[in-house]
Amino acid sequence: MPKQSSSPIGPKERAFIAKQEMFFVATAPLAADGLVNLSPKGVDGTFAVLDSQTVAYLDLWGSGIETTAHIRENGRLCILFCSFDESPNSLRLHGRGDIVEPDHLDFQSLAAYFPETPGTRAIIRLHVTRAEHSCGFGVPRYTFVGHRSQLQDIATKMGPEAIADVTRKKNTISIDGLPGTDFWSRPK
């Protein structure tokens, strides 16, 4: 494996990330028959570069808990940014992730990097060990129209208690049977 820079996120990476409207996260369980998870993300303001070796994004409520379950099991996480404009480029951030739920000591300091977003379950933090650019020549060009608001609109309409109830019911176990989130089931 090639030796990596001690600062994988430099000015070039920061500038590229800042221009992207969406990103993808990929994880996998240790089990050979486990399902690889690849999730698109892109709610405005939910990704932050914390420093030259650390990034984070808001983990919003939704249908699954695969990313959280896989990170809890083995920590492996890859985040992919693709340029869809005239300048082809892709950037993969590889590293070790951790789950920062609302009762974690770091939650409030990390939350300061993001706008208040209804339906936030946790913050996913990635300690980047490798930042890898690739050409992106095979990625088609698209024009960005705008961010969708449905996820936050529904979360606002449902309210925090209903979101917590859905999270308790649907997000404690992954589709591979791994533990997902337990924060929402703990006594407060």
ChimeraX attribute file (.defattr): number of C-alpha atoms within 10 A of each C-alpha:
attribute: neighborCount
match mode: 1-to-1
recipient: residues
	/A:1	3
	/A:2	5
	/A:3	7
	/A:4	11
	/A:5	12
	/A:6	11
	/A:7	14
	/A:8	19
	/A:9	24
	/A:10	13
	/A:11	10
	/A:12	8
	/A:13	18
	/A:14	14
	/A:15	11
	/A:16	15
	/A:17	22
	/A:18	11
	/A:19	11
	/A:20	15
	/A:21	19
	/A:22	20
	/A:23	19
	/A:24	15
	/A:25	17
	/A:26	18
	/A:27	23
	/A:28	22
	/A:29	22
	/A:30	13
	/A:31	8
	/A:32	8
	/A:33	8
	/A:34	14
	/A:35	15
	/A:36	15
	/A:37	14
	/A:38	16
	/A:39	13
	/A:40	12
	/A:41	18
	/A:42	15
	/A:43	21
	/A:44	15
	/A:45	14
	/A:46	21
	/A:47	24
	/A:48	18
	/A:49	18
	/A:50	15
	/A:51	15
	/A:52	16
	/A:53	20
	/A:54	20
	/A:55	19
	/A:56	24
	/A:57	22
	/A:58	26
	/A:59	22
	/A:60	19
	/A:61	21
	/A:62	16
	/A:63	10
	/A:64	17
	/A:65	22
	/A:66	28
	/A:67	27
	/A:68	28
	/A:69	26
	/A:70	27
	/A:71	21
	/A:72	18
	/A:73	15
	/A:74	15
	/A:75	20
	/A:76	20
	/A:77	24
	/A:78	20
	/A:79	22
	/A:80	20
	/A:81	21
	/A:82	23
	/A:83	24
	/A:84	19
	/A:85	15
	/A:86	10
	/A:87	11
	/A:88	16
	/A:89	18
	/A:90	19
	/A:91	20
	/A:92	20
	/A:93	25
	/A:94	20
	/A:95	19
	/A:96	17
	/A:97	25
	/A:98	18
	/A:99	22
	/A:100	22
	/A:101	20
	/A:102	16
	/A:103	11
	/A:104	12
	/A:105	10
	/A:106	12
	/A:107	15
	/A:108	13
	/A:109	8
	/A:110	18
	/A:111	20
	/A:112	9
	/A:113	17
	/A:114	16
	/A:115	11
	/A:116	12
	/A:117	18
	/A:118	19
	/A:119	24
	/A:120	21
	/A:121	22
	/A:122	22
	/A:123	25
	/A:124	21
	/A:125	24
	/A:126	26
	/A:127	20
	/A:128	24
	/A:129	18
	/A:130	20
	/A:131	21
	/A:132	14
	/A:133	15
	/A:134	11
	/A:135	13
	/A:136	16
	/A:137	12
	/A:138	8
	/A:139	14
	/A:140	12
	/A:141	13
	/A:142	10
	/A:143	8
	/A:144	11
	/A:145	6
	/A:146	9
	/A:147	11
	/A:148	11
	/A:149	10
	/A:150	10
	/A:151	15
	/A:152	17
	/A:153	13
	/A:154	13
	/A:155	20
	/A:156	15
	/A:157	11
	/A:158	14
	/A:159	13
	/A:160	14
	/A:161	10
	/A:162	14
	/A:163	22
	/A:164	20
	/A:165	13
	/A:166	15
	/A:167	24
	/A:168	18
	/A:169	12
	/A:170	17
	/A:171	25
	/A:172	20
	/A:173	19
	/A:174	18
	/A:175	14
	/A:176	15
	/A:177	11
	/A:178	18
	/A:179	18
	/A:180	24
	/A:181	24
	/A:182	13
	/A:183	18
	/A:184	19
	/A:185	14
	/A:186	8
	/A:187	5
	/A:188	6
